[in-house]
């Protein structure tokens, strides 16, 4: 192994895939005297050998806008909502100053290879202007509040990746760039911004509404909101944890043979209007297909529609409100 290359070991600890980048000489290294006070490597993805942590922050639960496409406009992640995917969970942000005389390619390739070997799936990867050029470097700079990378668009590399786990998915935002402004110790040094988002499935713990409660809601209001139908993030794939709710919808329809329903998908307001309209309809269609295909409900008793974020039940300005707005409703025809 190259003296400065980052190797990889993958271990299973209580079902958690632990990725540790280690040197061929020194073994596992997790903390260094040169790191800022209180900083430490993340247990899932560690550091390039010889690097030091110069910025560190960890939030137990927060939202994170992960870039999954190149930036389209100037400004931070909030201005590029169409280029990002929003996640909620534990967010760890680490800024590393890499050793002198390293290139962005060398550092980036080590991380990329380690993540691939550890079963991370690449969601988006780009270089220089293919990331959006200066717009991207400015967006990343505003996100991490590290101005020395604001003009690094001619030597920047980015990777968004996902590790699927039963206990919650892990997402990585990796940005490697050459510090090109500001002078000082960081000037012409490769800087790595590593953000790790550990998604917590808050909706998994919601109580399933039974068939009787659904019938009551429809009798009294003509509709009932359900939070037990769970989807993969930004997708219409129904998660296995949705089965109890689907079973209760099927029971409702079997107990009431004359009942016909419109399945209505709802989203929060993260992303464009067109995107959310399409996503909400695809999710409603997925529920319709599951009820017909897996539970034998006649297709002519069901229809599906999506309204995106047009019918909120709470404010989209905070996490709690957005969580309430992401739902499926059953509406009587």
PyMOL commands that set and color helices and strands:
alter all, ss='L'
color gray80, all
select helices_A, chain A and resi 77-83+104-117+128-131+134-144+147-149+184-186+202-205+211-221+240-255+273-295+299-301+319-325
alter helices_A, ss='H'
color red, helices_A
select strands_A, chain A and resi 9-13+16-20+52-67+84-97+121-127+156-163+170-178+190-199+223-226+261-266+302-306+327-332
alter strands_A, ss='S'
color yellow, strands_A
deselect
rebuild
show_as cartoon
